[in-house]
Amino acid sequence: MIARRIRRAVSNFGFALAILALISPAILFFLWMLSLSLKTEVDNMAFPPVFIPNTITFDNFIDVFRKNDFVRYGINSIIVSFSATGIALLLGVPAGFGIAKSKATRSAALIMIARVTPGLSYLIPLFLIFQWLELTGTLTPLVITHVVITLPIVVWVMIGFFEGLPAELEEAALVDGATIWQAFRYVALPLARPGITVATILAFIFSWNNFIFGVVLAGRTTRTLPVAIYNVLTFEQVSWGPLAAAALIVTAPVLVLTLLMQKEIVAGLTAGGVKGG
């Protein structure tokens, strides 16, 4: 009995160390970025580096909003991310249900290919199309290109989740006279709520963090927050304080959303990974 407890304690300790080793780089980088944002440029340029600031200052955050139109860029990011996520859910959830229930493995493979293909591969043809339509510089091409990124994510997540739902429930609804659409709407869709939550969060994060499409397709007034960070850079020097502050401002919504919804994320991914018989 004692030996079993010792083995369990050693196993738990080893597991904790492995988790710490995996997350420590991300935590260290985040804390270092926070330190840069709260220090003066003198402390940021000091050698050896100063990790804990001698005096905490919020001037870097003030400079970001004063010298850059972060409010407008934030509104653009909200419009683009929410629109792209909503469209991806509207199209992706029914598509995931259809692929899962028809066992269309080839379609699922195509979705997977679209998911892993870098967004940069779509940039040149989409840019030429939007330039021909005279839409470059508006929010419309950003929404469309973000849908190209988020839609495969939603479909792939929902395929795995719908495959895990018991088929007997839908079959019973069809026997009772329901159409396939009614079975989807009244049976499958309520049960798929955790999966929809996961798909929503992942799609929003990928849309919010996208940079390359905003650089190429957006105009001066339609840039998103990730592009706004690029505007903080100057040719004279790199101001690490404002740059770190801008990065934290962009990261904060996604970080808060992930922390608030972590239980739903774990529950949805776990439920989607269990296949029904």
N, C-alpha and C positions, 0 to 999 in steps of 0.2 A: 504493500500500500504506500509506504513512504517512497519507495523507488519510483512508483508510478507518479506520485506528486512531484518528485524531483524532475523526472523526465518532462512532465507537463510544464513545469516552471521554466525549465531550460528551453523547451520548444517555444513557449510564449515570449521569452526574452529574445530568442533568436529571431522570431517573427517581428517583434518590435524594432529590433536593430535593422532588419531588412527594410521595413517601412521607413524608418528614419533615414537610412542611406538613400532611399529613392526620392524622398521629398525634401531632404536638406538642401540640395542645390537650389531648388525653386524658392524655398523660404529664405535662403541666404541672399539670392539675387533680389527678391522683393524687399528685404530689409535694407539692402545696400541702396536700392533705388529710393526708398523712403528716406534714408539718411541723406542722400544727395539733395533731395527736394527740400529738406529742412535746414540745410547749411548755406552759409554765404559762399560766394565764389572763392574767397580767400581760403576757407576751410576745404572747399572742393579741390583746389589746386595744390593743397599742402602736401608735402612729402616729409616723412611717411604719411600715408593716408589717415585721415581722421574719421573713424566710424561713428562715434558718438559726438554730435556737434557740441562745441563749447557754448554757443548761444543758438537757440532754436528760432528760426525766422520763417514767416509765411510769405515773404516778399516774392519768392519764386512763383507761387500760385497766383499772387496778385498780378505779376508781370505777364503771366500766360493769358489771363483774361483781358488785361489792359492792352497788350500789344497784338493780340490775335482775337479774331471774332469767334471765340469758342462757343458762345451761346448759339449763334447761327449754325455752326458746324454740328453742334449737339442736336439741334432740331432736325437737321438733315439726316443725321445718323438714325435718329428715332423714326423718322418717316420711312427711310429706306429699309431699316431692319425689320420694323413691324410690318410693313407692306410685303416684303419678300417672305417673311416667316408665315404671314397669313395666307398668301397665295400658295406657298409650298405645302401648307397643311391642307388647304382646300383641295389641291390636286393630289397630294402624296398619300393621304390617308386612304381614300377610296382605291388608289392604285395599289397600295400595299395590300389591301384586303383582296382585291381581284387576283393579284399575282400569287398570294399565299394560298387562296382557296382553289385556284385552278392549277396549282403546282407548276407554274410556268417558270421552270428553272432557267431557261435561256433568257427570259426577260429579267430575272433576278441577276443573272450574270452580267447583262448589259448595264443594269443599274449599278452593280458593283464597279464595273469598269468606269462608268461616269463618275462614281464617287471618288475613286482613287486617282483619276486623271487630274493633273494640276490645272487650276483655273486659268493659268497663263496660256494654256493651249487654245482656249476659246477667245482670247483677247483680240487677236488681229482680225479674224473674220467678223466678230461682233462689232469691233470698232469701225470697220469698213461699212458694215450695214447701217450702223447708227449715223455715220458721217453722210452716207447717201441719203438717209431719211432726215438729215439736218436736226438730229436729236442730241448730238454731243453738247455737253455743257448744261444739260438739264438732269433732273432726278430720274426721269423715265428709264434711260439706259442703265442706271445704277440698280434700280429695282429689278429690271429684267435679268441683268447679269448675276445679281445676288440670288434670284430664283434658280438660275442655272446651278449655283453652288448648293443651295439649301434643299432643293427638291430631291436629289438622290439620297441625301441624308435622311429625310423624312420617310421616303419610300423604303429604304433599307431597314430602318428601325422598325417600321410598322409591319414589314414582311415577317421579321422574326417574332414580333409580338402576336400577330394574328395566327401564325402557325402554332403558337402555344395555347390558343383557346380551344376548348373542347368542341369538336365538330357536331356532337350530338345536340347542342343547344340550337344551332342554326338549322339542322335537319328537322328538329321538332317544330320550329317555326314554319319551315317550308311545308311540312305535312299538314299543319293547321291552316294552310291557305295563304301564308304570307309570301310576298314576292321576294326576290333576292335583295332588292333594295331595302325593303322593309326589314328583312332579317339583319342586314348590315346596320340600318339606322337604329333599330330598337333592341337588338341583341348584342351584336358585336361591338358597336361603337361605345355603349356605356362600359362594357368590360375592358375596352382598350384605353380607358382614360389614363392610367399610369404610363402606357407607352406613348400616348399623345403628348403627355407632359414632358417626357424625356426628349421626344423629337422636337418639341417646341423650343426647349432650352438649348439643345445642340444647334438647331438651325439658327436661332437668334445669336448665339455666340459666334458662329462662323460668319454670319452676315455682319455683325458689329465689328469684328476684328479685321475684315477684309480691307486690304490696302491698295493692291495693284489696280483694281478696276476704278477706284476713286481717283487715283493719280492720272490715269489716262483719259477717262470718260467724263469726269466732273469738270465744271468750270470754276471760276474764282468764287462764286457765291454758292455753289452747290457741292463743295467739298465736304467730306465726312470727317469725323474726329481722328481716325488713324492718319489721314492725310494732313490734318492740322498739326500733328506732331512733327511731320517733315518740315512744316513752315517755321518751326522754332529754330531749326538749324540756320546758321548764317555763314557767309563766306569768310568773315573775319576770324571767328573763333567758335568753338563749341561751348555753349553755356550749359554746363551739366546740370545746374540747379533747375532752370526752367524746363529743360528737356525731360528731366526725371519727374518734375511736377506735372507736365503735360501727359506723360505716359501713365502716371497714377490716376489722373482724371479720366483717361480713356479706359483704364483697367477696372476702376472702381465699380461701375454698374454690373459688369460681368462677374466680378468677384463676389459682390453682394448677392446677386441672383443665384450664383452657384452655392453659396453658403446657406442661403435661405431654403433652397430647394434640394439640398443634398439627399434628404431622406426619400423624396420622390424620385430622384435620379437613380438611387440604388434600388429602390423597390421596382421601378419600371424596367431597368436593365435586368434585374434578377428574374422578374416575371416573364420578360421576353426571351430569356435564355432557357426556359423550361418548356420543352415541346410536349404537346398533348398527344395521346395515343389515338 
